[in-house]
Amino acid sequence: MHKFEIYKDKAGEFRFRFKASNGETMFSSEGYKARASAVSAIESIKKNAPGAETVDTTREAREGA
């Protein structure tokens, strides 16, 4: 099952990563000073990005060249 994991980095900041069902990390966050900020970012992703558009800027660059 895919999941978000919250952890502390070496600098003591809270970060999160999104892991696929096979355990592979798909993406990681920036650092947050407060755990609540990391939790809030996760909730924002869950709420606001279910139908997020994909923009391939590499394709646009090739077509413009």
N, C-alpha and C positions, 0 to 999 in steps of 0.2 A: 504494500500500500504506500502511496506517496505521502510525504509529510513535510512539515516545516520543523526545523530544529533550532532552538535558541541556545546560544552558547556565549561564553566570554572569550575574547581574544587575548593575546599576550599583553596588550595595553590596558586591559581591564574593561574594555567597552563591550556592550552587548551587540551581538550580530545574530543573523539567522541565515540558514541555508534551506533550500528546497531540495529534497531528495526524491528521486524516482523510486518506484517499487523494487527495483533491483539494487538499491542502495547508492546509486551514483548521484553525486551532487550535480544538480542542474543549474543552480545559480545561488549566489550569496549576496548578502546585503552590505550596506555601509555600516560603520560602527555607530552605536547610539550610547549616550552616557547613562540613560535610564532604561531598565528592562521594559517598562511600560511603553516606551517609544518604539521598541522593537515589536512588541505585541500589537501596538496600534498600526504599524506598517503592515504587518501580516494581515490583520483584519481588513485594512484598506485594499490590499491586493485581492483578497477573497471576494470582497464586495464589489469593487470597481473594475475588475479586469476579466470577467468571464468571457466576454466577447471581444477582447482586445484585438485591434487591427495589427497586422504584420506589415511593416514597411521595410522593403529591401533596398537600402541605399546603395548597395553595390550594383544592383541592376540599373538604377537611375543614373549612376555615374557612367556605366558602360553605354547606355543609350544616348547620353548627352555628348559622348566623345566622338 
